[in-house]
């Protein structure tokens, strides 16, 4: 009898280990989490949205699905990319000049971390300052010690490192261009090692046609698309003038009015078919970290639909936000996934796209209803309950495995 018991002992230990592994697995989106811990799954973080009265700490998304991992063969203008407004203006930054920064902040992590989290569009404000090109906010169009974040080459080198380490990724830079020094942009792109990645102007269509496929861009190593807001740079430095290629809606509070998607003054009308790319801004005039979780949730997705109608039935290729990690659930990553689903395969999300399937063929999962927005009064009174097993929604797989394990233990 000892040999059979030995075999059952191995089975018992295996089931116990499986149960413990399942129970201790990372939490999924919407599940209650510990705000001080990192118990959420990859691509999620633990947060609340007090401004929306969502006070229960839950796992929220910080990363979109990289669309080329699902659909690889489409033109560049058939994808949507998460974009950060004033990507360089990080909360808590100190100026490289050693001064306290008095300018607004728009993001809560570094450009390197943004790229790791799936951001693929970066908005950078560049100025002549201190005999260099700096990333800066301005007073009266000028950069000062208290508004200067860092030399542009610092961030551009972060981008270069990412492109070197990730040879299939493509990044777009939108330069708000205040540089007047001759060939100033050319110099910083050369110094940072990024020039070799830049997509040539000759490959950018102005007539509304498709852009090169992402596969071709990767093969040619043309994995950096750069736009400038200064039209003269297109002739003098071969850097694409943004509004020759892109339509863009109004930024700031006037671009956040429900049901309206007006163009930015410099842009052609939103439904201009000769521009192949669509940039959708959705952030306030003055950044507000407290309300960003509201802005980046339902309102963002609602505006995406409004702009789709205004854009001539086109989904945005770039979705630009402040504080992209903040939301009350899916956030900006979910908006990007929805746009990619519509663009790439005709589904409600890129997550539902089927490999090698006809357009509109989707794998749509059955989703459970979300947990409540707020913690119950007892849970709010007891801080320890946030990490208690009882605060987690019941997982049927864990429940069944626990029953089986208990039964086996009793039988043995």
Protein Blocks (a to p, Z undefined) as FASTA:
>chain_A
ZZmmmmmmmmmmmmmmmmmmmmmpccdehiacdfkbcfbcehiacdddfknopabccddd
fbdcdfklmbmkbcfklcccdddehkllcghiacfklpacfbdcfbfbdfklmmmnopab
dcdddddeehiacddddeehiacfklcfbdfklmmmmmmmmmmmmmmbccddddddfbfb
ghklmmmmmmnopmmmpccfklpcfehpacddfklmmmnopabccddfbfklmmmnopac
fklmbccddehjklmcghiacddfkbccfklmkbmbdcdddddfbdcfklmmmmmmmmmm
mmmmmmmmmnoopacfbdcdehklgccblmmmlmmmmmmmmmmnopabfklpcghiaehi
acdddddddddfbdcfklmmmmmlmmgmklpccdfklmmmmmmmmmmmmmZZ
